Amino acid sequence: MFKPSASLIAILSIVTIGAALSCGVAAARAGDDVTEEQIVKALASEKQPLTRGLSAAPQASPGLNAEQAKFVQSVRGRATRSLSTAEREEIATIVKHKPKIDLEINFDYNSADISAKSLPSVQALGRALTNPDLKGSTFVVAGHTDAAGGEEYNQGLSERRADSIKRYLVDKSGVDGADLVTVGYGKSKLKDPSQPMAEVNRRVQVVNMENKATASK
């Protein structure tokens, strides 16, 4: 029977503690069968640490000021391709410290069709966004690509993929399309710039831009 050495146990302990204390954006790969509960937990609590850093202390998510709230209302339900570069950057600024989760959702090659293996993650996302703890909030669904290909091509591809997710959420999960802000960032916001072609960069990020409690005020 294999008996791990003390040094191996120490290494495994460090890895486990490091994973538990990580305060980066919550992430889930399509193959990991992300659950509704995991998504709700990541998006519902503004007391969870939201940005990667040295400290694991919770960070509060600031509410929207009047100008930001007005802007959010102006982009709710808008066509993805109608957003200007300035509007996309404004969205990125507003959601920087908001509750979010990265879903690695795979698409068929060179298309915006959601792959069969990614459907469970998209279905879990649909259930989460209609969960009573989240329903009525404003969510950003942001498409990202890796660095392969030109900027214009990747921008268009990321927009089509964000639209594909929105269409599924509205048609199959009953999410109110007016509660969604879909945006594509192409390869402009790589998750891992040190590995621009890595699959970790090909992702859909979902952000609770304005929760229902503050949206109703």
Protein Blocks (a to p, Z undefined) as FASTA:
>chain_A
ZZddfklmmmmmmmmmmmmmpccdcdddfklopafklmmmmmmpmkbcfbdcfbfcdcdd
ddddfklmmmmmmmgopafklpcfklmmmmmmmmmmgccddddddddehiabdcfklmmm
mmmmmmmmmgfklgopacdddddddfedcfklmmmmmmmmmmmmmmmmmmmnopafklpc
cddekjmlcfblmlmmbmklmccddddfbafklmmZZ
